[in-house]
Amino acid sequence: MKFDASSGERPLTSRRRSEYRSLVRAKGRRELGQYLIEGVRAVEAAVLGGAELVDVVVSASGDRVDRIRAMASCPVLSASTRDVEAIGDAKTSQGIVAAARIPAPATVPAGPVLVLDGVQDPGNVGTLIRTAAWFGVQAVICADGTADPWQPKVVRSSQGGLWDLAVVRSPDPVGLLAGRSMFIADMRGVPLSEWRPEPDAVLVLGSEAHGVSQAFREASAGSVHIAGRGTATESLNVSVAGGILMAAWLG
């Protein structure tokens, strides 16, 4: 796609292309304070969800892309299809990518909160953010050892959920949530049918390998488990377990 001066769009520069490409890595996101959004649906959700977009890069056209062009309150840059594919992380960019500013650390709002403690798989983190947004969770807290919520796979997996709630990375989530009623998912907890958390409680999910850390165990008001009937399966995937727990709690 050649740059058309009559469109009012500027061409993507080589410097900005390099900056975009760096957003695939944690170092690049940290240095620029930005993260990558890929694909028509995700960029549209980011615009509608109030993400602070730095710019949008397009090589495609069509009704939805043109609508994004019209709605975006940031520069729109024109690029070749090859350039857009090269700066993205997904197998296909659908001809549009965007960069947004990583939000400054936020205070935790009132209402239900989900904590991810050492959940390392980005697909699980994104799915849990998506599910939390669906059930009206107000904030997702990512403790140390949890996948970066701003990495491309998490952004894709969240399916727009990132812009429906607060996402906070914290080295001291226990201190951040002091005074809140906190429950952990644990195999030794009460059965799900007996779990009665308050609507504004905190649910903590740990990694499938190691569970919830000791600091959360000591701070929790109780624990809950999901009973199963399988004999060969050791546990549920954390995103599946989280969905079941949030449905029981907030559904």
C-alpha positions, 0 to 999 in steps of 0.5 A, spaced: 500 500 500 502 506 497 502 512 502 496 517 499 497 524 501 490 526 500 488 521 505 491 525 511 495 519 514 502 519 515 507 514 512 510 509 517 517 511 518 523 506 519 524 508 526 517 507 528 517 500 525 523 498 529 519 501 535 513 497 534 517 491 533 520 492 540 513 491 543 513 484 542 519 484 548 518 486 555 524 490 554 521 494 549 514 495 552 518 497 559 522 502 555 517 505 551 511 504 556 507 502 550 504 495 548 502 492 542 494 491 539 493 487 533 487 485 529 481 489 527 477 486 533 482 488 538 484 495 536 476 496 535 475 494 542 481 498 545 478 504 541 471 503 544 474 501 551 478 508 552 485 505 551 490 511 550 492 509 543 499 512 541 497 511 534 494 506 529 498 503 523 493 500 517 495 497 510 487 494 509 481 498 508 474 496 509 468 498 513 471 496 520 477 499 519 475 505 516 470 506 522 477 505 526 480 510 522 474 515 524 474 513 531 481 513 533 483 520 536 490 519 535 495 519 528 493 513 523 499 511 519 499 508 512 504 502 511 505 496 506 502 489 508 509 487 509 510 492 514 504 491 518 505 483 518 513 484 520 511 489 526 506 484 529 506 478 533 500 474 531 500 470 525 496 475 521 495 482 523 488 483 519 492 489 516 491 493 522 495 494 529 496 499 534 500 501 540 497 504 546 500 506 553 501 502 559 496 505 564 500 508 570 499 503 576 492 504 579 489 504 586 484 498 586 477 500 585 471 497 590 468 491 588 470 484 586 478 483 585 481 477 582 489 476 583 493 471 579 499 469 583 504 466 579 500 464 573 505 464 568 502 462 561 500 468 557 494 464 554 491 463 561 492 470 563 489 473 557 483 468 558 482 469 566 482 477 564 477 476 559 472 471 564 473 476 569 471 482 565 465 478 563 463 477 570 464 484 572 470 483 576 473 490 577 480 489 577 485 483 576 492 484 580 498 480 577 503 478 582 510 477 581 511 470 577 505 472 573 505 473 565 506 480 563 499 482 562 501 487 556 505 482 552 501 480 545 499 473 547 495 476 553 492 482 549 490 477 544 487 472 549 483 477 553 479 479 547 478 486 549 477 484 557 483 488 558 479 495 557 473 493 561 477 493 568 483 495 572 489 491 571 495 492 576 502 489 577 504 489 584 510 486 588 506 486 594 499 484 592 497 482 599 499 489 602 495 492 596 489 488 598 490 489 606 483 489 609 479 486 604 476 479 604 480 474 601 479 467 598 484 462 595 483 456 590 486 450 594 484 443 593 484 443 601 478 448 601 471 448 602 467 445 597 464 450 591 457 448 593 459 451 601 463 457 598 459 464 600 464 469 598 462 477 599 460 480 592 466 485 593 471 479 596 478 477 593 479 471 589 486 468 588 488 463 583 495 460 583 499 456 578 497 449 577 504 447 579 505 450 585 498 453 587 498 459 591 504 462 595 504 462 603 503 470 603 496 469 600 495 463 605 496 466 611 492 472 609 486 469 606 479 468 610 478 461 607 479 457 601 475 453 596 476 447 591 472 444 585 470 437 586 472 432 580 470 425 578 476 424 574 481 419 576 487 420 571 486 428 571 490 431 577 487 438 576 483 443 572 486 448 568 487 454 572 483 458 567 477 453 567 477 453 574 477 460 575 471 461 570 467 456 574 469 459 581 467 466 578 461 464 575 459 461 582 461 467 585 458 473 581 454 469 576 
